Amino acid sequence: MSKTVLEVKDLSVKFRTEDGVFDAVEHINFSLDEQKTLAIVGESGSGKSVTSLAIMQLLAENGHISNGEIFIDGVDILKLSQPVVQHTILGKKISMIFQEPMTALNPILKIGDQITECIIEHQKTNKKEAYEIALETLKLVGIPTPERRINQFPHELSGGMRQRVMIAMALVTQPKIMIADEPTTALDVTIEAQILNLLEELKKSFKTSILFVTHDLNVVADIADDVIVMYCGQIIEKGPVIDIFETPHHPYTKGLLLTMPTLEDHDSRILPTIRGVVPSITRRPSGCYFHPRCASKMDICVNQSPPVYKVGNSEVKCFLYSDEVQHEKR
């Protein structure tokens, strides 16, 4: 039986705005097992990145965790002091690959200085030993001529190499969990494939678990073991990747999959879209948050938030799977 390395229970995050305090993420529950990849998918504004930043305790000043528990290796890190989390959890047991390397990397520090700083902080080595570890890690993530690159600044590297540097920084302390927040968004498809293959190789080599945040379902199909679909700060469907792709249940999940281009698509085919947009946290509708965009909505959806129903191997937050509706279908 696989060991659970990350467990999130009933996590809620609130943000303070000019219009008041609002829920950005509501009652999130999931677990990540050892050497597995769990993907979180959804449109922009669905709460994917907020969830990952909450786990890393890197929320903006106007955000805070209002409820829940986050267990890493069985320890609820929300009950630990910030210094303890900073020095014993973040970087050592869990690390993060950020979405845009050019904003995550310090533009005025050389690559080597940024990686060695991380090593010295968490492994208590001297600068010479840290430099050697940094050099070996750059080789490991496929940076060409690492002896030269380690002394360069971020702007001197290509987008693909900057992303490899970010992976090296996340990997250098050999954490059990890596959170990858849209790590291939700004890369072309060839470099994207290289980065995804690299993550898979590193997961096997270091026995690392990956929480992969993305809006790209094609990527999810290639790398994930399990999938969480988020909408308006809620998990609306989760299950094994094969079930999500072959037998999706929630109307939103079905809509997302229909928007995916396939190899059989021809130039004249217009891809379907999901009408409307994800509402902001200050303007979320009553009832089921998806009902204004849903072609299958019922009267109950307008006023009541659906519970979670177990459907096969998946969990779905949708009234279509209530006993009453299923009975009527029969």
Secondary structure in CASP SS format (residue, H / E / C, confidence):
PFRMAT SS
TARGET T0000
AUTHOR 0000-0000-0000
METHOD secondary structure of the structure
MODEL  1
M C 1.00
S C 1.00
K C 1.00
T E 1.00
V E 1.00
L E 1.00
E E 1.00
V E 1.00
K E 1.00
D E 1.00
L E 1.00
S E 1.00
V E 1.00
K E 1.00
F E 1.00
R E 1.00
T E 1.00
E C 1.00
D C 1.00
G E 1.00
V E 1.00
F E 1.00
D E 1.00
A E 1.00
V E 1.00
E E 1.00
H E 1.00
I E 1.00
N E 1.00
F E 1.00
S E 1.00
L E 1.00
D E 1.00
E C 1.00
Q C 1.00
K C 1.00
T E 1.00
L E 1.00
A E 1.00
I E 1.00
V E 1.00
G C 1.00
E C 1.00
S C 1.00
G C 1.00
S C 1.00
G C 1.00
K H 1.00
S H 1.00
V H 1.00
T H 1.00
S H 1.00
L H 1.00
A H 1.00
I H 1.00
M C 1.00
Q C 1.00
L C 1.00
L C 1.00
A C 1.00
E C 1.00
N C 1.00
G E 1.00
H E 1.00
I E 1.00
S E 1.00
N E 1.00
G E 1.00
E E 1.00
I E 1.00
F E 1.00
I E 1.00
D C 1.00
G C 1.00
V E 1.00
D E 1.00
I H 1.00
L H 1.00
K H 1.00
L C 1.00
S C 1.00
Q H 1.00
P H 1.00
V H 1.00
V H 1.00
Q H 1.00
H H 1.00
T H 1.00
I C 1.00
L E 1.00
G C 1.00
K C 1.00
K C 1.00
I E 1.00
S E 1.00
M E 1.00
I E 1.00
F C 1.00
Q C 1.00
E C 1.00
P H 1.00
M H 1.00
T H 1.00
A H 1.00
L C 1.00
N C 1.00
P C 1.00
I C 1.00
L C 1.00
K C 1.00
I H 1.00
G H 1.00
D H 1.00
Q H 1.00
I H 1.00
T H 1.00
E H 1.00
C H 1.00
I H 1.00
I H 1.00
E H 1.00
H H 1.00
Q H 1.00
K C 1.00
T C 1.00
N C 1.00
K H 1.00
K H 1.00
E H 1.00
A H 1.00
Y H 1.00
E H 1.00
I H 1.00
A H 1.00
L H 1.00
E H 1.00
T H 1.00
L H 1.00
K H 1.00
L H 1.00
V C 1.00
G C 1.00
I C 1.00
P C 1.00
T C 1.00
P H 1.00
E H 1.00
R H 1.00
R H 1.00
I C 1.00
N C 1.00
Q C 1.00
F C 1.00
P H 1.00
H H 1.00
E H 1.00
L C 1.00
S C 1.00
G H 1.00
G H 1.00
M H 1.00
R H 1.00
Q H 1.00
R H 1.00
V H 1.00
M H 1.00
I H 1.00
A H 1.00
M H 1.00
A H 1.00
L H 1.00
V C 1.00
T C 1.00
Q C 1.00
P C 1.00
K C 1.00
I E 1.00
M E 1.00
I E 1.00
A E 1.00
D E 1.00
E C 1.00
P C 1.00
T C 1.00
T C 1.00
A C 1.00
L C 1.00
D C 1.00
V H 1.00
T H 1.00
I H 1.00
E H 1.00
A H 1.00
Q H 1.00
I H 1.00
L H 1.00
N H 1.00
L H 1.00
L H 1.00
E H 1.00
E H 1.00
L H 1.00
K H 1.00
K H 1.00
S H 1.00
F H 1.00
K C 1.00
T C 1.00
S E 1.00
I E 1.00
L E 1.00
F E 1.00
V E 1.00
T E 1.00
H C 1.00
D C 1.00
L H 1.00
N H 1.00
V H 1.00
V H 1.00
A H 1.00
D H 1.00
I H 1.00
A C 1.00
D C 1.00
D E 1.00
V E 1.00
I E 1.00
V E 1.00
M E 1.00
Y E 1.00
C C 1.00
G C 1.00
Q E 1.00
I E 1.00
I E 1.00
E E 1.00
K E 1.00
G E 1.00
P E 1.00
V H 1.00
I H 1.00
D H 1.00
I H 1.00
F H 1.00
E H 1.00
T C 1.00
P C 1.00
H C 1.00
H C 1.00
P H 1.00
Y H 1.00
T H 1.00
K H 1.00
G H 1.00
L H 1.00
L H 1.00
L H 1.00
T C 1.00
M C 1.00
P C 1.00
T C 1.00
L C 1.00
E C 1.00
D C 1.00
H C 1.00
D C 1.00
S C 1.00
R C 1.00
I C 1.00
L C 1.00
P C 1.00
T C 1.00
I C 1.00
R C 1.00
G C 1.00
V C 1.00
V C 1.00
P C 1.00
S C 1.00
I C 1.00
T C 1.00
R C 1.00
R C 1.00
P C 1.00
S C 1.00
G C 1.00
C C 1.00
Y C 1.00
F C 1.00
H H 1.00
P H 1.00
R H 1.00
C C 1.00
A C 1.00
S C 1.00
K C 1.00
M C 1.00
D H 1.00
I H 1.00
C H 1.00
V H 1.00
N H 1.00
Q C 1.00
S C 1.00
P C 1.00
P C 1.00
V C 1.00
Y E 1.00
K E 1.00
V E 1.00
G C 1.00
N C 1.00
S E 1.00
E E 1.00
V E 1.00
K C 1.00
C C 1.00
F H 1.00
L H 1.00
Y H 1.00
S C 1.00
D H 1.00
E H 1.00
V H 1.00
Q H 1.00
H H 1.00
E H 1.00
K H 1.00
R C 1.00
END
